[in-house]
Amino acid sequence: MLRTAFALLLAGCALPLAAQEAPTRLFTGGDLFNLEQAADPQISPDGRAIAYVRRTGDIMADRMASAIWLIDTTTGAQSPLAATGASPRWSPDGTRLAYVAAEPGQAPQLYVRWLASGATARVTGLPDSPDAITWSPDGRQIAYTMRVPAEGQRLGKAPARPEGAKWAEPLEIIDRVTYRADGGGYVRPGFDHLFVVSADGGAPRQLTFGNFQDGGPLSWTKDGRHIVFSANRRADWEREPNDSELFSVEVATGTLRQLTKRYGPDQSPAVSPDGTKIAYLGNDDSYRSNEPAQLYLMDADGANPRSLTAKLDRDIDVAVWASDGRGIYVSYDDHAEKKVARVGLDGQITPVVGGLAGGSLDRPYTGGSFSVSAKGQVAYTGGDWRKPADVYLNGKPLTRLNETWLQGKTLGELKPVAVTAKDGRKIDAWIVLPPNYQPGTRVPTILEIHGGPHSAYAPVFSTDYQLYAASGYAVVYANPRGSTSYGAAFANLIDKNYPSEDYDDLMAAVDAVIAQGYADPDNLFVTGGSGGGVLTSWIVGKTDRFKAAAAQKPVINWISEALTMDNTGFTSRYWFKKQPWEDPMSYWAHSPLSLVGNVKTPTLVVVGAEDYRTPVSESEQYYAALQIRGVPTALVKVPGASHGGFTARPSQSAAKASAILAWFDKYRSKR
């Protein structure tokens, strides 16, 4: 019998067709391992090649693995360059490529690849990972940042341990204001500083010192004598975390010079090709919850700073000089679309490309990255709702990473939805319909809410939405007031007043899809993560119109969140006017926990077990309150997951979506 079974296994193709499981055309949780996504495209100085990070689902490791690939921009031919790696950066002459990669069991190191010969050398042997790698203008050195360990505070002295004795671990002494970081855990003693190393390898040299965090990106001056970087070197930097300045460090001596001085963040410096100017990003900090970064320009010595984008009213996130020194390429979100434009030194803005995409796969946030060749060719990641991000060059797709396998899938179709808020404002919104949707039929509908709240959704690919649609649900999502990409005034409609009228905008989106005949008003559901989790728990405290809810990594009590999140000075400074002990009722008035006595909606609570941004205790508070009141609830924890890494592992992302669907199915009316 065993021999017969083994023979059938070997001759599987001979099994009757009916005995073989036919593949489904619906998008499934297992499909998350099939996904590939392009990131960080870096075009060579001559524009002939693009190195990019290709992220691929690894079903055995349950992660998205990263490799570096090379594209010939003339033919479109692709070739693998490094089986693992990230942060590819071209040498100034385009003959070499630096990147960061890790061998099993070791810290990530800096590597250099010679393109002509294909030879690769490991340049560093570091105890920690290098970051912000940047070539010197002559290509002889590479600068980077790296954490330098320090000895933490000691209090008292433990008795001597006898040899061979098994004692408890020593005490942990915490004395930092920000003592833990989401995704990084409890902060180890130490600080990030600048280093330089020969591009041919050898011992690195540390350039900056002190109990301060020095950060990238880094920019060399034309003569290679100085590196410009951003840091907050105030004596009280821990309590004034948003007041960074630009500094120049002399490579030969380590001498520091401060270049900017104003209250607010100055960062992302870029020295002009002729070395006479520095472009950078920043803003004046006025304690508003949203303050868009502007593009600034100043002389190389820090004199004559001025904004080039004050009239744009968009948040600038990247600045790259044109090779002729007469303009600066920037990217920014504009009405749910990331764009690249060239900004002249006179402030004139010329759009170059749009449709950038990339970043998270589970939900459709705006995103994407770009680089520019010496000839002005723009390489970027782009896409739409049908597929994850690919590499594009000047509007033309160069990769089609998911085309083959996605041809075997029927996805839910995305359509824009016209929404008008009760105060007359236009709200951008979209609906994803179930595959093979029949026009004129009403279907169960999920309102899904983005986080931030100062962020924006876009009409791009989302695994959560496709999984929800494949299970027969429509998904409506919107950018209510508070969202970015529409200007500072729109984002700050919720400044010191969150949540508030954003609730009404979301209800208007639901009403719109009901009025348009898509949504079944008797089968409505609501979910969202982070800021979306806040609004989910706020919504069920204000209305019973939803059959079930799933609040993902929410803030429930602003007082407890303000004092337990990983950046403890943030909430009390930017979301409220006073400290929690000075005005507790203001915090309570905007806390979903204040409305829990109204909740009747069955509500699932979902959180990462290592979330330090909206700590696990927030979700546990809400779960406990719902249990005490007898409201149907359950608490789902994602093991090992941080706030930012909530869906980083494909199996957990799929399982989380499946748990939410199972909860909704439990309360979904069957017709």
N, C-alpha and C positions, 0 to 999 in steps of 0.2 A: 504493500500500500504506500509506504514512504517512497519507494522507488518510482511508483507511478506518479505520485504528486511531484517528485523532483523532475521527472521527464516533462510533465505538463508545464512546470515553471520554466524550464529551459526552452520549451517550444511554445512560449506564451502567445506568439503570433498565430498559433493554430487554434487557439481557443475560439469558441463561437462568439460572434460579434455581440450577441445579446449579453454574454457573460462579462464583457468588458465594460467598465464604467465610462460612459460618455462624458467628455469634458463639458462643463457648464459655460455658457456665454456670459453669465452674470459675474460681476466682480466679487471676489471672495477674500476672506482674511488671508488665505494662503498666497494670494496674488501679491501681497506686500513684499514677499521675497523675490518676486520677478522684477520689481521696479528698478530702474536705473535713472540717475539724475546727474546732470552736469553742473559743476560749480567752479568758481574762481578761474575763469578763462584768462590766460595771460598771453597776449600777442607779442611776437618777437619784434625787436626794434625795426627790422626791415619789412615786417608784415607778411613774411612768407610762411610762418608757422604759428600755431596756437597750442600752448600747453594748457591742459585743463585737468581738474580733478573729476574723475568718473566714480560716482558712488553707486555701488551695486549691492543688492540684498544678498547676504550670506546666510543661508538657512542653517548651516551647521554651527555657526558662531552666534546666530540670532542678532546680527548687527548689519549696518550698512558699511561695507568695506570700501576704503578709498584707495584708488590707484591713479597714477598720472599717465595720461595719454597725450599724443601729439597729433595735430591735424595739419596736413599740407593745405594751405589756403588756396592754392591754385587748382589742385586736383580734387580736394576734399578727402583724400586718402587718410585713414587713421592708422596709428601704430602705437602699441603700448610702450611706455618709457620706463615706468617703475611699477612693480607689482603692488607696492604699498607706498603711500606718501601723500603729502599735502603741501600747500603754500609754494607752488612752483614760481620761481622768479628768474628772469633772464638777466644775464650779464649785459653790461652796456653795449658790447660789441656783438651780442647775439650768438656767441660761439659756445656758451655754457649755460647750464640751467641749475640753479640751486633749489633745493627742496628739503623738507623735513620728513623723516621716516623713522619708524621704530622696528627694531628686531625683537623677536619674542623674548619677553622677560626683561627688556632693557628700556631705558628712557629714550624718547625720540631724540634723534641726532640730526645734524646738518650734513647734507650730501651735496656733491657737485657732479654733474654729468657733462662730459665733453661730447657735443653733438656729432662732430666729424668722425671721431673714433668709436663712440659708444661706450667709452670707458667711464666708470663711476668711482668716486673716492669718497669715503667718509671723512669729513673735515673736522668733526668734533667728537669728543668723548666726554659728554657732559653729565652731571648728576641730575639735571632737570631739563625740561624741554625748552629749546630756543623758540623765540617768537619774534614777529615783526622783522624778519630777515630782509636786509637791504644792501645791495652792492654799492661799493664806492665808485665814483665816476671813472677811475682808471681800471676798474675790474680786479684790483689786487687784493682787496679786503672785503669782508662782509660784516656788517654790523647787525646786532640782534639784541633783544632783551631776554633776561633770564632771572628767575628767582634766586636770590642769595640767602641761604639759611642763616638764622640768627639764634642766639640762645634766649629762651624765654625767661620770664621773671621767676625767681626762686623765693619761696617763703619757708623758712625753717629748714630743718635737716632731719631726714629719716635716720633711724638707727642702722648700723652696719648689718648687711645681710650675710649670714654665714654661707660659706661656699657650699653650693649644691642645694641650698634651701629654695623652696618654691613659694615666693611671696607674691602678694598682689602687685598690680601695676602701680607705679608711682603716681602721685597726685598730678592732676592737670591744673595749671594756673592760667587763668584767662584774665588779661588786663587791657585788651583792645576794645575800642568802641564797636567796631565791626569785627566780630570774632568768628563768624562763619559766613560762608558764601554758597549760594545755591549752585549745585553741580560740583562744588569743590569740597564741601564739608567744612569742618572746623579748621580755621586758618592756622597753619603752622607758622611759627616765628620765622620772619624773614621778609625781604623786600625785593621788588623787581628793579634791576639796574641794567645799564647799557654795557655791551661788550663789543670788541672787534676781534676778528680772527683772520688770518691769511686765507685767501681763497684756495690756496694750495695745501692747507692744513697746518697744524702746529698748535702751540698753546695759545689760548685766547687771552685777551687783556681786558680787565674791568676798567670802565671809564667813569662811572658815577658811583657814589657811595652815600651813606647816611640812612636814617630811618624814614625814608620816603619811598613812594611807589613811582618809578619812572616808567613811562609807557610809550608804545608805538602808536601809529606808524612813525618811522624814522626817515629823515631826509638829509642827505649829505649836501654840503655846499659844493659849488662847482670845482673849487681847487682841492677838495678832499681834506681840508684842514679842520672842518667842524661838522658836527651832526646836530641837527635841530630835532627836538623832541618835546613832548608834553609831560608835565608833572605838576602835582600840587605839593609845593615845598613850604607851605605855611607852617608855622610852629603848631597851630591848632588844626592841622589838615584833617584829622579824624572827625572833628565836629564841623568842618567846613568842606565836605567832600566834593562839592561842585564848583570849586574855584581854582581850576588848573590854569597854568600859564605855559607859555612857550619858552624853552631854554635852548641855548647853544652851548655845546661842550667842545672844547678844543681837543682833538684826537691825540695830539702829542703830549699834552700836559694834564688833561682832565679839568682844565679851568672852565668854570661855569659862568654864563652870562644870561640874565633874565631879559627876555625880549618883549613880553607883553605885561600889562598890569591893569587889570580891571576886574570887577567883581562878576564872576561868571566863568564858564568853561571856555578855554582856548585850547584847541587840539588839532590833530591831523595836519601838521605842517607839510608844505611842499615848496622847496626852493626852486625858483625859476631857472630855466636852462642857462641864462647868462649870469646867474648868481646874485643879481641885484635886488630881487624881490622875494617875498615869502607869501604864499597863499595859505590860508588856514581857515578852520571852521570854528564858530563860537557864537555866543550870545551873552547879553547882559542878563544876569539872574535877578528876576523880580519876584521870585517865589510863586509864580504862576505854575499850575500843574503841567502846562504845555508851553514850551518856549522854543520855537523852531530855530535850528542852527542856520546862520548865515555864512556866506562866503566872504572872507575878509582878505585884504591885500595890504601889505606894509613893506617898507624898505627892509633890506637885509639886516640892518642894525636895530629894527623895531620901531623906527620912526614912521610917522604919517600913516597910521592904520585907518582903513576905511572899508565900509561894506560895499560889495559889488552887487548884492542881491536883495537889498532892503525892500525893493518894490515887488519882489517875486512872491513873498508870503508863502513860501514852501520850505520844508525842512531839508537842507542840503546834507547829504550823508557821505559823499566822496568828492575829492577834488584832485584832478590830474592835469598837469601842465601840457599844453600843446607844444610840440617840439620847436615851433618858431617863437615861443615865448610871448605871443600876442593874444593868447586866450587860455582859458582854463576849462577843462571838461568836468562837469558835475553831474551827479544823479540825484533825483528827488522823486517823491510820490506826488502825482497830480491826478485827482479824481479817480482814485483806485488803480492807477497805472504808474509804474515806475518808468521814468524817462531819463535820457541822457541829453544834455544841452551843452553848447559851448558858450562861455561867458567871456566877452571881451573885457579888456582892461578899463574900458569906459562904462562897463555895466550892461552893455547890450547882450541880450540873451537870444541865442539861435538854437532851436531844437535840432537834434541830430537823429536819434532813434527813440522808439518807444517799445512797449510790450515786453519789458524785462520781467523775468520771473525766476523763482528759485528760492530755496530755503526750506521751510517746513513742508512735509508731505501730507501730514494728517489734516491740516486745515489751510484754507486758501489765502494766506496773508500775502500782501505785496512783498516783493523781494527781487533778488537778482544782483549780479555784479558785472563789471565791465573793465576793460583796459583799452589803451589807445597806442597804435604804432606811431613811428616817427612820421609816417605819411598821412596820419589822421584817420586810419582805418579803426573802426570801433568793433571789438569783439565783446560779446556779452552773452549771458544766459537768458533765454526767453522761452515762452510757451503760452499755452492757453488751457482751458478747462479739460481738453481731451487727453492731455499727457503731461508728465513732469518736464522740467526744464531741459532744453538742448542748448548747444552752442550755436550762436548766430554771428555773422559778420556783415555789418552794414545792411541789416534787414534780411539777409539770406541765411536759412538754416544750413549748418554744416554737418550736424549729427541728427540721427533719428533713432535714439537709443531704445525706445520702447515700441517702435512701429510694428515689428513683426508679431510679437505676442499679443499686443493690444488689438490687432486685426481680428483676433478670435474672441473678443469681448464686446458686449453691447453695454455701453455706459449710459448712465442717466444724463439727459440733455440739459444744458444750462440755458436759461433765458433771463434777460433783464426784466425787472419789475419796476414800474413807475409808482413811487410812494411820495405822498405829501403829508407832512406832519401837521398836527392840529394848529400850529402857529403859521402854517403856510410854507415852511421850508421844504425844499426838495431833498429827499433822502435816497441815495443810491442803494439799490437792493437787487437781488437775483433769486431765482428759484431753480433748483435741480430736480427734475422730474424722474420718476421711476423709469427704468428701461422699458421700451415698448408701450409707453404711456398712450392711452386712447383719449384724444381730445374730447373735451366735454364731460369727462368723468372727474369726480372729486375723490381725492386720495388722502389718507392720513398724512399729516404734515408736521415736520419738526422745525421749530424756530431755533436756529443755532447762532450763538452770540460770540463775537470775538473778544479777546482779552485786551489788556493794556491799562486802561481803556483807550489810551492814546496810541492807536495803531489803526490799520485799515485792512479790510478784506478786498479781494479782487476777483474777477472772473477767471480764476486759474484752477489747476487740478488740485483735488483734495481726496485723500483716501477715505476719510470719515464720511464725506458726503456720498461717495460712490457706494460705500458699504451700506449706508442708510437707504439709498435709492434702490439698491439691489434687493433689499428686504421689503420693498413696496411703499416706502415713505418718500414724499417730496420733502425737500429741505429748502427753507427760506432763510436767507441771511442778508444783513444790511450793514451799512455804516452810519449808525445813529450819531447824534451830536456828541462831541467828545472824540470822534474819530479824526485821524490825521488825513492828510492829502487834500484837504479842502480849505486850508488856511488856519491861522492861529485863532481867529475870532470864533470859528465853528468849533474848534477843539476846546476852547476855553469857555464854551457855554456851560460846561459842567465844573469849571474851576471852583473849588471849595463847596461844591454842590453835587456830589456824586455818591450814589446814584440819585437821579432826579427825573428831569424831563426826557432823558434818554429812554426811560421806560415807555413814554408815550410814542416815541419814534418807532420803537420795536413793535408796539401794538398796532401802529399804523401799517407796518409792513405785513403783519398777519392779516389785518383787515383787507389789505390790497389783494393778497393772493386768494382770499375767500371771495372777494368781489369779482375777481377775474375767473372764477370757476375752477381753480386748481385744488384748493384746500377744503377738506371736509371739516366744517366748524365743530362737529361733534367728535373729532379725532385729532386734537391738537396736542403737541408735546413740545417741551422746551429743554434746551441744554446749552452749555457753554463752559469754557474753561478760564480760570483766573478772573480777569474782569468780567468775562462772560459767566463765570460761576457766581460772582457777586450779583449780577443782574438776574440770573436764574433764581437764586434764593430770594431776591427782592421781589421778583415777579409773582412767585407763588405766595408771598406774603400780602400781595395786593389784589390778586384775582384768582378765581377758581376755574377759569375757562380752559385750562390745560388738564388733560387726563392724567399725565404723569410728567415728572421732571427728573433731570439728572444734573446736579450741581457739581461741576468738576473743579477741584482745587480752589474753592472759593475763599474770600474773606467774609467772615460772619460777624466779627466784633472788631471794629477799628481800633479800639483801645488795646486789646491783646495783640492784634497784628502789628501795631506800631512799635510795640516793645519786644516782639519776638522775631520779626522778620530779619533777613540777613543784612539789610541796610537800615539799621534802626533809626537813623536820623531823617529818613526820607519822608515817611508818611506825615509826621507831625509838621514838617516844613512846607510840603508842597500840596498836601490834600486838605490841610486844616490850618487855621490861623493861629492856634495856640497849642500848647502841649496837652496831652490827655488829662493830666491832673489839674490843669488850669480851666478847662472847659469840657468836662466829660460829657455833657448833654449834647454838644455838637457832634461828637463822635458817635454817641448812641443813636442820634436821630437819623444817621445815614447807615447804621448797622443793620443788616438783614435779621440779626437775632432779635431786634426790637419788634419785628413783625411776625415772629414765629408763632405767636398766639393766634394768628389768623390762618395759619396754613392748614389746609385740608388735602392738598394735592399729594399723592404718593411720590416721595422724593428720594431718589438714590443720591448718595454722596460718594464722590470718587476723588482720590488724592494719591500722589506719589509718597511712598513711605519715607523718602529723604528730601521732602520739599522744605526748603528753608526760606522761600519767598512768601508763600501763603502757607505757613506752617501746618503740619498735620493736626495740631491742636485746634485750628480753626474748623476743620472738617469734623473733628471729633466733638467739638462743642455743638455743632448743628445737629449731628447725628443723635447726640444724647438728648437734646431738647425735643427733637421729633419723637424719639422713643418715649420720653416722659409724657408727651402729649397724646401718644397713641396714634400718631400719623404713620402710615406704612412707610418704612424706610429700610435701607441697608447701607452698610459702609463698605466700599471697595477700596483696598489699598493696592498700589502697584509696587511690588517689592523692588527696592534699590533705586527707584525712580526719583529724580529731582523735579523741581518745577519746570525748568527748561528742558529736561530730558524725559519728560512725561511719556512720550511716545517714541523715544529713540530706538528701542528694541522692537523690531517688527512683530514678534509674537505678542508682546504686551500691548502694542498699538491695536492689533487685531482683536485681542481678548477684551480690551477696554471697550471698543466699539460694540463687540458682541454682547457684553454685559449690559450696556445701555439699551441695545435693541431688545434684549430679553426682558428688561424692566418695562420698556414701553409696550412690547407685545402682550405683557401680562395685563395691561389696562386698556389695550386697544379694542375698540368695539368691532366686532365681526359683522359684516353685512352680507 
